[in-house]
Amino acid sequence: MSDSVSDSKLLITGASGTVGGAILAVMRRRGVPVRALVRNAATLPGHPLVDIVEGDYDDPRSLDAATAGMEAVFVLTTPGSPAPRHDRALVRAARSAGVTRLVKLSATSAGARGPDGRIVGSWHRAAEDAVTASGLSWTILRAPSFASNFLRWADLIDRGLPIPNMTGSGRQGVIDPRDVAAVAAACLLTGVGAGRTITLTGPEPLSVPDQVACLARVLGREITTVDVPPDRARARMRSAGMDAPAVEAVVAGAAWAREGGNARVTEEVRSILGRPAGTFERWARDHRAAFQRGGG
Ligand SMILES: NC(=O)c1ccc[n+]([C@@H]2O[C@H](COP(=O)([O-])OP(=O)(O)OC[C@H]3O[C@@H](n4cnc5c(N)ncnc54)[C@H](OP(=O)(O)O)[C@@H]3O)[C@@H](O)[C@H]2O)c1
């Protein structure tokens, strides 16, 4: 790899998001130039190693421009209202641009079947299929719940209100998204994991109440949870503007996790990075300031 931004060969989609942003941080630390795809360039701070390009999964021509000249692409499946056509459009653009390697962020739910026999994370499974059928070298990184999801509740915690819990006492292999990014960066740069679907997890299975107890310890304040039954969760997500299939996918994923389906822990982070996965406690300590706005 060269150290000039005009020589970047890696396209990072979702560059303004949690994992994409953390991949940019890894590449900056290593001095590797990258191209970063965002819908609005103003949302990403400039950096000499980052070539920011505007593009949208809903605009195939913008994906052609973004993939031109690239060797490897980090494929983010858009959250909220994910559509398989997004991933297919990116894969098509990458293939025509001569990209050789795809690294897709997926979810552990893509490998799971619910009680009705259907795939729980069907949108990720459709995207995985687009990537593995691309004819390019590929790696699928399946991740469970991100530690960073707790940032959504910072305001509630700050106001002393309970955190909504859709997964009861179901444990999940909660992962620090910085570990997902570090593994993705390794795959993009070296090709490690090529041809594999890899389940990444944190070091221990944790329930939401386990995470809350840990965060309460780190912040030195009481934090409570409130169970949210599926119908109430459904109504809240619908009124927040999520489309019906996405809402049903989240509800199915939560039911699966509540039943213990996502409690698996793997050693993949250690075997790829040569060090153990970060704990939720370390993530909480590193993000303490985000939870201490006023009252903390
Ligand atoms: N959170 C979890 O616990 C978890 C666990 C496993 C897997 N995942 C998966 O991880 C993915 C989300 O990753 P993340 O948390 O890093 O992202 P994120 O922080 O939710 O940010 C979403 C990113 O998607 C981009 N995006 C949205 N719609 C787009 C479009 N139409 N065209 C181009 N870009 C678009 C956004 O870019 P803009 O700046 O343009 O808005 C943003 O960078 C999802 O596929 C989710 O299912 C999440």
PDBQT file of the ligand as one rigid body, heavy atoms in Angstrom, charges set to zero:
ROOT
HETATM    1  N1  LIG A 301     -25.441  -2.758  16.309  1.00  0.00    +0.000 N 
HETATM    2  C1  LIG A 301     -25.267  -4.052  16.451  1.00  0.00    +0.000 C 
HETATM    3  O1  LIG A 301     -25.366  -4.619  17.561  1.00  0.00    +0.000 OA
HETATM    4  C2  LIG A 301     -24.917  -4.890  15.242  1.00  0.00    +0.000 A 
HETATM    5  C3  LIG A 301     -24.489  -6.207  15.432  1.00  0.00    +0.000 A 
HETATM    6  C4  LIG A 301     -24.164  -6.988  14.305  1.00  0.00    +0.000 A 
HETATM    7  C5  LIG A 301     -24.271  -6.437  13.038  1.00  0.00    +0.000 A 
HETATM    8  N2  LIG A 301     -24.701  -5.144  12.897  1.00  0.00    +0.000 N 
HETATM    9  C6  LIG A 301     -24.842  -4.603  11.543  1.00  0.00    +0.000 C 
HETATM   10  O2  LIG A 301     -23.915  -3.540  11.373  1.00  0.00    +0.000 OA
HETATM   11  C7  LIG A 301     -24.428  -2.669  10.353  1.00  0.00    +0.000 C 
HETATM   12  C8  LIG A 301     -24.375  -1.256  10.898  1.00  0.00    +0.000 C 
HETATM   13  O3  LIG A 301     -23.021  -0.926  11.097  1.00  0.00    +0.000 OA
HETATM   14  P1  LIG A 301     -22.612   0.305  11.970  1.00  0.00    +0.000 P 
HETATM   15  O4  LIG A 301     -23.229   0.149  13.330  1.00  0.00    +0.000 OA
HETATM   16  O5  LIG A 301     -21.172   0.459  11.825  1.00  0.00    +0.000 OA
HETATM   17  O6  LIG A 301     -23.357   1.498  11.207  1.00  0.00    +0.000 OA
HETATM   18  P2  LIG A 301     -24.128   2.719  11.838  1.00  0.00    +0.000 P 
HETATM   19  O7  LIG A 301     -23.288   3.341  12.916  1.00  0.00    +0.000 OA
HETATM   20  O8  LIG A 301     -25.529   2.290  12.154  1.00  0.00    +0.000 OA
HETATM   21  O9  LIG A 301     -24.156   3.737  10.626  1.00  0.00    +0.000 OA
HETATM   22  C9  LIG A 301     -24.882   3.424   9.467  1.00  0.00    +0.000 C 
HETATM   23  C10 LIG A 301     -24.010   3.719   8.264  1.00  0.00    +0.000 C 
HETATM   24  O10 LIG A 301     -24.733   3.326   7.101  1.00  0.00    +0.000 OA
HETATM   25  C11 LIG A 301     -24.612   4.364   6.151  1.00  0.00    +0.000 C 
HETATM   26  N3  LIG A 301     -25.763   4.357   5.280  1.00  0.00    +0.000 N 
HETATM   27  C12 LIG A 301     -27.070   4.275   5.637  1.00  0.00    +0.000 A 
HETATM   28  N4  LIG A 301     -27.859   4.292   4.546  1.00  0.00    +0.000 NA
HETATM   29  C13 LIG A 301     -27.019   4.426   3.471  1.00  0.00    +0.000 A 
HETATM   30  C14 LIG A 301     -27.234   4.511   2.072  1.00  0.00    +0.000 A 
HETATM   31  N5  LIG A 301     -28.467   4.491   1.537  1.00  0.00    +0.000 N 
HETATM   32  N6  LIG A 301     -26.152   4.623   1.269  1.00  0.00    +0.000 NA
HETATM   33  C15 LIG A 301     -24.886   4.666   1.779  1.00  0.00    +0.000 A 
HETATM   34  N7  LIG A 301     -24.632   4.573   3.104  1.00  0.00    +0.000 NA
HETATM   35  C16 LIG A 301     -25.684   4.466   3.933  1.00  0.00    +0.000 A 
HETATM   36  C17 LIG A 301     -24.557   5.612   6.986  1.00  0.00    +0.000 C 
HETATM   37  O11 LIG A 301     -23.972   6.635   6.232  1.00  0.00    +0.000 OA
HETATM   38  P3  LIG A 301     -24.513   8.128   6.196  1.00  0.00    +0.000 P 
HETATM   39  O12 LIG A 301     -23.453   8.969   6.810  1.00  0.00    +0.000 OA
HETATM   40  O13 LIG A 301     -24.647   8.416   4.763  1.00  0.00    +0.000 OA
HETATM   41  O14 LIG A 301     -25.800   8.174   6.967  1.00  0.00    +0.000 OA
HETATM   42  C18 LIG A 301     -23.682   5.182   8.143  1.00  0.00    +0.000 C 
HETATM   43  O15 LIG A 301     -22.320   5.302   7.848  1.00  0.00    +0.000 OA
HETATM   44  C19 LIG A 301     -25.840  -3.143  10.033  1.00  0.00    +0.000 C 
HETATM   45  O16 LIG A 301     -25.807  -3.931   8.877  1.00  0.00    +0.000 OA
HETATM   46  C20 LIG A 301     -26.189  -3.958  11.269  1.00  0.00    +0.000 C 
HETATM   47  O17 LIG A 301     -27.200  -4.897  11.003  1.00  0.00    +0.000 OA
HETATM   48  C21 LIG A 301     -25.003  -4.355  13.959  1.00  0.00    +0.000 A 
ENDROOT
TORSDOF 0
